[in-house]
Amino acid sequence: MSSILIKNATIINEGNAFRSDLFIKDELISLIGTPEQIYIPSGTKIIDATGLFLIPGVIDDQVHFREPGLTHKGDIYSESRAAVAGGVTSFMDMPNTIPQTVTIDILNEKYRMGSESSLINYSFYLGATNTNLDDVLKVDQAAVCGIKLFMGSSTGNMLVDNENALREFFAKTSLPIAAHCEDEPIIRKNSEIWKAKYGEDVPVNMHPLIRSREACFRSSSHAVELAKEYNTRLHILHLSTADELKLFNNVMPLHQKRITGEVCVHHLWFDDSSYDTLGNLIKWNPAIKTRFDRDALINAVNNNLIDIIATDHAPHTLAEKSNSYFKAPSGGPLIQHSLNVMLELCQRKIFKLEKIVEMMCHNPAILFNIRKRGFIREGYQADLVLVDPANSWNVSKDNILYKCGWSPFEGVTFQSKVVQTIINGTIVYDNGFINEDYRGQRLMFDR
């Protein structure tokens, strides 16, 4: 039995900002309001949150924690440790590991790893292939976040390029299909053109021309066409172009949408001018594109065309990133800094804090039907983050927690800081101290 009383917090929740106390008993939010209404047991930890924002824990629906098989880059323990320092309390991990998570047995083994190693709450996608529909149809819908479908090849090469197989997945899958959408024939053609000109030494600023806006739009359009034909629950990951936004609507509430979209923090922060200074460190798939695209994505978040903000956290070593264009892998570490990035954009008046909470906390819970998380509500799991909006700090090698040891935000000063992260009623991160002994819970889904 444990209890925490958070006093004088400014709570940001469900579109509102208000001053209140909050009482946690065991794992749950027991009371939002005046603590005199209930008995506060002796031994209750009291946190004075005067001047701090209290928000629900961030739920990241797209990460690559690299375990099993790629643990020189990161692992469930190391990356969940970085996540909790950044206010992330739950993650959904992708299947392009070694071995690939494409069978029920391998999926169950990843859940075992999560239970032993993760400091935060966890779920794992089952990956789709051209031949594993039978496994996909056996998934327990209440216990697995969704199906990952690569309609464009990326790290791990799990491309589903058989049209009949694609149609079978869209026709028969009840779980959300989370799709990586880039058209492979267009990318191959563009790669050949630029390789003929530069050989292996293609400048990285050609990346958005190789993995082009046309490649993104054609693949996303095809996914949307299939979802409409079969009434599939489709979630398109990491949108990167203004063109793709015409595929979505903001007319209906999120819980009624069958087709939804996500943007990642790097596509809201960087544009193609950043390749000149950061090079392969910001080589992602889909590519970071123009300032026009970035501004369109920002407007889409504010206008509810886009539904979720996530990271696509995908660490690689600096040695791997230092290779020539075609050999340098795409992806980068982001989860420790994603909330900080969004809070900085809030400080710059680009997003309201209520919108950030909606996109990073509420909407992942709604979209994936996560059980009793993502909101500050009585009776919900106490996944909470305290943020100091007036505590500036600089990202440096001394405070980067990723196993790969680097960040594209190194040298950036953020004006706000995560000071405490509470998971299931336990303080796991506290002003630089991390409770290494805590383990998160498996996410469950009301489906």
Residue pairs with C-beta under 8 A, 6 or more apart in sequence:
1 25
1 26
1 41
2 25
2 26
2 45
2 425
2 426
3 23
3 24
3 25
3 26
3 30
3 40
3 41
3 43
3 44
3 45
4 23
4 24
4 44
4 45
4 46
4 47
4 382
4 422
4 425
4 427
5 21
5 22
5 23
5 24
5 35
5 40
5 44
5 45
5 46
5 47
6 21
6 22
6 23
6 24
6 47
6 49
6 54
6 384
6 386
7 21
7 35
7 46
7 47
7 48
7 49
7 50
8 19
8 21
8 48
8 49
8 50
9 19
9 20
9 21
9 22
9 49
9 52
9 53
9 54
9 386
10 17
10 18
10 19
10 49
10 51
10 52
10 53
10 54
11 17
11 18
11 19
11 20
11 22
11 32
11 53
11 54
11 55
11 376
12 53
12 54
12 55
12 353
12 354
12 357
13 55
13 56
13 357
13 375
13 376
13 377
14 362
14 375
14 376
15 354
15 358
16 354
17 353
17 354
20 32
20 33
21 31
21 32
21 33
21 34
21 35
22 29
22 31
22 32
22 54
22 376
22 384
23 29
23 30
23 31
23 32
23 35
23 38
23 40
24 30
24 382
24 384
24 422
24 425
25 425
26 425
27 381
27 382
27 424
27 425
27 426
28 378
28 379
28 380
28 381
28 382
28 425
29 376
29 377
29 378
29 379
29 380
29 381
29 382
29 384
30 38
30 378
31 37
31 38
31 378
32 376
32 377
32 378
45 427
47 386
47 420
49 386
51 388
51 389
51 390
52 386
52 387
52 388
52 389
52 419
53 353
53 386
53 387
53 389
54 376
54 384
54 385
54 386
54 387
55 87
55 353
55 357
55 361
55 376
55 384
55 385
55 387
56 89
56 357
56 361
56 362
56 373
56 374
56 375
56 376
56 383
56 384
56 385
57 87
57 88
57 89
57 90
57 361
57 373
57 374
57 383
57 384
57 385
57 421
57 422
57 423
58 86
58 87
58 88
58 89
58 90
58 338
58 339
58 360
58 361
58 385
59 88
59 89
59 90
59 91
59 92
59 360
59 361
59 364
59 365
59 370
59 373
59 374
60 83
60 88
60 90
60 91
60 92
60 310
60 311
60 313
60 335
60 338
60 360
60 364
61 92
61 145
61 178
61 235
61 262
61 308
61 310
61 364
61 367
61 368
62 92
62 94
62 178
62 237
62 238
62 262
62 264
62 310
62 311
62 312
62 313
63 79
63 83
63 91
63 92
63 93
63 94
63 310
63 311
63 312
63 313
63 314
63 335
64 74
64 93
64 94
64 96
64 97
64 155
64 312
64 313
64 314
64 315
64 331
65 74
65 75
65 76
65 79
65 80
65 91
65 93
65 313
66 73
66 74
66 75
66 79
66 97
66 315
67 74
67 75
67 76
67 97
67 110
67 113
67 117
68 97
68 98
68 99
68 109
68 110
68 113
69 97
69 98
69 99
70 97
70 98
71 403
72 317
73 315
73 316
73 317
73 320
73 403
73 404
74 315
74 333
74 402
74 403
74 404
75 117
75 403
76 93
76 113
76 114
76 117
76 118
76 122
77 117
77 118
77 119
78 401
78 402
78 403
79 313
79 315
79 333
79 335
79 402
79 403
80 91
80 117
80 118
80 119
80 120
80 122
80 440
81 119
81 401
81 434
81 436
82 333
82 335
82 336
82 400
82 401
82 402
83 91
83 119
83 120
83 313
83 335
83 336
84 119
84 120
84 421
84 423
84 428
84 429
84 434
85 336
85 401
85 418
85 421
85 429
85 434
86 335
86 336
86 337
86 338
86 339
86 340
86 418
87 339
87 385
87 387
87 418
87 421
88 120
88 335
88 338
88 339
88 421
89 120
89 121
89 373
89 383
89 384
89 385
89 421
89 422
89 423
89 440
90 120
90 121
90 122
90 123
90 364
90 370
90 373
90 383
90 440
90 443
91 118
91 120
91 121
91 122
91 123
91 335
92 122
92 123
92 124
92 125
92 145
92 146
92 368
92 443
93 110
93 114
93 122
93 123
93 124
93 125
94 125
94 127
94 148
95 101
95 102
95 124
95 125
95 126
95 127
95 148
95 156
95 158
96 127
96 148
96 150
96 154
96 155
96 156
96 157
96 158
97 110
97 156
99 106
100 106
100 127
100 129
100 156
100 158
101 107
101 110
101 124
101 125
101 126
101 127
102 126
102 127
102 128
102 129
102 132
102 135
102 158
103 132
103 135
104 126
104 135
104 138
104 139
107 124
107 126
107 139
107 144
110 124
111 122
111 124
111 442
114 122
114 124
114 440
114 442
115 439
115 442
116 439
117 439
118 439
118 440
119 423
119 428
119 434
119 435
119 436
119 438
119 439
119 440
120 423
120 428
120 440
121 373
121 383
121 423
121 424
121 440
121 441
121 442
121 443
122 440
122 441
122 442
122 443
123 144
123 145
123 442
123 443
124 144
124 145
125 144
125 145
125 146
125 147
125 148
125 178
126 135
126 136
126 139
126 144
126 147
126 148
127 147
127 148
127 150
127 158
128 136
128 147
128 148
128 149
128 150
128 158
128 160
128 169
128 177
129 158
129 160
129 165
130 160
130 161
130 162
130 165
131 165
133 165
133 168
133 169
133 172
136 147
136 169
136 173
136 175
137 172
137 173
139 147
139 175
141 174
141 175
141 445
141 447
142 444
142 445
142 446
142 447
143 442
143 444
143 445
144 175
144 445
145 176
145 368
145 443
145 445
146 175
146 176
146 177
146 178
146 235
146 368
147 169
147 173
147 175
147 176
147 177
147 178
148 158
148 178
148 179
148 180
149 160
149 166
149 169
149 177
149 178
149 179
149 180
150 158
150 159
150 160
150 179
150 180
151 159
151 160
151 166
151 179
151 180
151 181
151 182
151 183
151 219
151 222
151 223
152 159
152 180
152 181
152 182
152 183
152 184
152 187
152 211
152 215
152 219
152 285
152 286
153 159
153 182
153 184
153 187
154 180
154 182
154 285
154 330
155 285
155 314
155 329
155 330
155 331
159 184
160 166
160 169
161 184
166 226
167 226
167 230
169 177
170 177
170 226
170 227
170 229
170 230
170 232
170 234
171 230
171 232
173 232
174 233
174 447
175 233
175 447
176 233
176 234
176 235
176 367
176 368
177 227
177 232
177 233
177 234
177 235
178 235
178 237
179 223
179 234
179 235
179 236
179 237
180 237
180 238
180 285
181 216
181 219
181 220
181 222
181 223
181 236
181 237
182 211
182 215
182 216
182 219
182 285
182 286
183 214
183 215
183 216
183 218
183 219
183 222
186 212
186 214
186 215
186 218
187 210
187 211
187 212
187 215
190 209
190 210
190 211
190 212
190 215
191 210
191 326
194 202
194 206
194 209
194 210
195 202
195 326
198 206
198 325
200 324
200 325
200 326
200 327
201 324
201 325
202 210
202 324
202 325
202 326
203 275
203 325
204 275
204 279
204 280
204 283
204 325
204 328
205 272
205 275
205 276
206 325
207 275
207 283
207 287
207 288
207 325
208 272
208 287
208 288
208 289
208 290
210 287
211 285
211 286
211 287
213 240
213 241
213 243
213 289
213 293
216 239
216 240
216 241
216 243
216 244
216 286
217 241
217 243
217 244
220 236
220 239
220 244
220 247
221 247
223 234
223 236
224 234
224 236
224 247
224 259
226 232
226 234
227 233
227 234
227 258
227 259
228 259
231 258
232 258
233 258
234 258
234 259
234 260
235 259
235 260
235 261
235 262
235 308
235 367
236 244
236 247
236 259
236 260
236 261
236 262
237 262
237 310
237 312
238 262
238 263
238 264
238 267
238 284
238 286
238 310
238 312
239 245
239 261
239 262
239 263
239 267
239 286
239 297
239 300
239 306
240 263
240 267
240 286
240 287
240 288
240 289
240 293
240 297
241 286
241 289
241 293
241 296
242 292
242 293
242 296
242 297
244 261
245 261
245 296
245 297
245 300
245 305
245 306
247 259
247 261
248 259
248 260
248 261
248 300
248 305
248 306
249 257
249 305
250 303
250 304
250 305
254 260
254 307
254 363
254 366
254 367
255 366
257 307
260 307
260 308
260 367
261 300
261 305
261 306
261 307
261 308
262 306
262 307
262 308
262 309
262 310
263 297
263 300
263 301
263 306
263 308
263 309
263 310
264 284
264 309
264 310
264 311
264 312
264 334
265 309
265 310
265 311
265 334
265 337
265 338
265 341
265 342
266 282
266 284
266 288
266 311
266 312
266 332
266 334
266 408
267 288
267 289
267 293
267 294
267 297
268 294
268 297
268 298
268 301
268 309
268 341
268 342
268 345
269 294
269 341
269 345
270 278
270 282
270 288
270 294
270 408
271 288
271 289
271 290
271 291
271 293
271 294
272 288
272 289
272 290
272 291
273 291
274 282
274 288
275 282
275 288
278 408
280 321
280 322
280 323
280 325
280 328
281 321
281 332
281 406
281 408
282 288
282 332
282 408
283 321
283 325
283 328
283 329
283 330
283 331
283 332
284 312
284 314
284 330
284 331
284 332
285 330
285 331
288 294
297 306
298 350
298 351
300 306
301 309
301 351
301 355
301 359
302 351
302 355
306 359
307 359
307 363
307 367
308 359
308 360
308 363
308 364
308 367
309 338
309 342
309 356
309 359
309 360
310 338
310 360
310 364
311 334
311 335
311 338
312 331
312 334
313 333
313 334
313 335
313 338
314 330
314 331
314 332
314 333
315 331
315 332
315 333
315 402
315 403
315 404
316 329
316 331
316 332
316 404
317 404
318 404
318 405
318 406
320 328
320 329
321 328
321 329
321 332
322 328
332 407
332 408
333 400
333 402
333 404
333 406
333 407
333 408
334 407
334 408
336 400
336 401
336 402
336 407
337 395
337 407
337 409
337 414
338 360
339 356
339 360
339 385
339 387
339 418
340 409
340 414
340 416
340 417
340 418
341 409
341 414
342 351
342 356
342 360
343 353
343 356
343 387
343 389
343 414
343 415
343 416
344 412
344 414
344 415
344 416
345 351
345 356
346 352
346 353
346 356
346 416
347 389
347 415
347 416
361 374
361 375
362 374
362 375
363 374
364 370
364 374
365 373
365 374
365 375
366 374
368 445
369 445
369 446
369 447
370 443
370 444
370 445
370 446
371 443
371 444
371 445
371 446
372 379
372 380
372 381
373 380
373 381
373 383
373 443
374 383
376 384
381 424
381 425
381 441
382 422
382 423
382 424
382 425
383 422
383 423
383 424
384 421
384 422
385 418
385 420
385 421
385 422
386 418
386 419
386 420
386 421
386 422
387 416
387 417
387 418
387 419
388 416
388 417
388 419
389 415
389 416
390 415
390 416
391 415
391 416
391 417
391 419
392 413
392 414
392 415
392 416
392 417
393 399
393 413
393 414
393 417
394 411
394 412
394 413
394 414
395 407
395 409
395 410
395 411
395 412
395 413
395 414
396 410
396 411
397 405
397 406
397 410
400 406
400 407
400 410
418 429
419 430
419 431
420 427
420 429
420 430
420 431
421 427
421 428
421 429
422 428
423 438
423 440
424 440
424 441
426 435
426 438
427 435
428 434
428 435
428 438
429 435
